[in-house]
Amino acid sequence: MAITLVNPDGLPKPDVYRQLSIATGSRLVFLAGQVARDVEGRKVGEGDLAAQVEQCYLNIGTALAEIGGSFGDVAKLTIYVVDWSPDKMPLLGEGVARAGAKLGVELVKPITLLGVSALGEPDLLVEVEATAVLD
């Protein structure tokens, strides 16, 4: 695998993400922000943050599979959540866990989580962008 995940000594050791990823592959992939739309562009999980997070992660897995990769090749995620507050963390975690179960991989990647006032469309609650490294 091209990605090694690390929680270094001297930094907090979170359960839900890792502080670093070390990438050794030869192809750097920047994936556009993924939202809760299926292959036909239909809304998924309207008003349901967990369902939308799940779909975003599944879309990332689908995109990477198309180029010979997988979610395991993700080096870093940036997650944008509308009107973020800490009480939404369980819903975020639920969506990630469901996607991980479907993808069959551990999804504890380095992340940056940002609260935003709105996304590109009014029904979107979350958008997730990824950087991946493939051999």
Buried (B, 14 or more C-beta within 10 A) or exposed (E): EBBEBEBEEEEEEEEBBBBEBEBEBEEEBEBEBBBBBEEEEEBBBEEBBBBBBBBBBBBBBBBBEEEEBBBBBBBBBBBBBBEBEEEBEEBBBBBBBBBBEEBEBEBBBBBEBEEEEEBEEEEBBBBBBBBBBBE
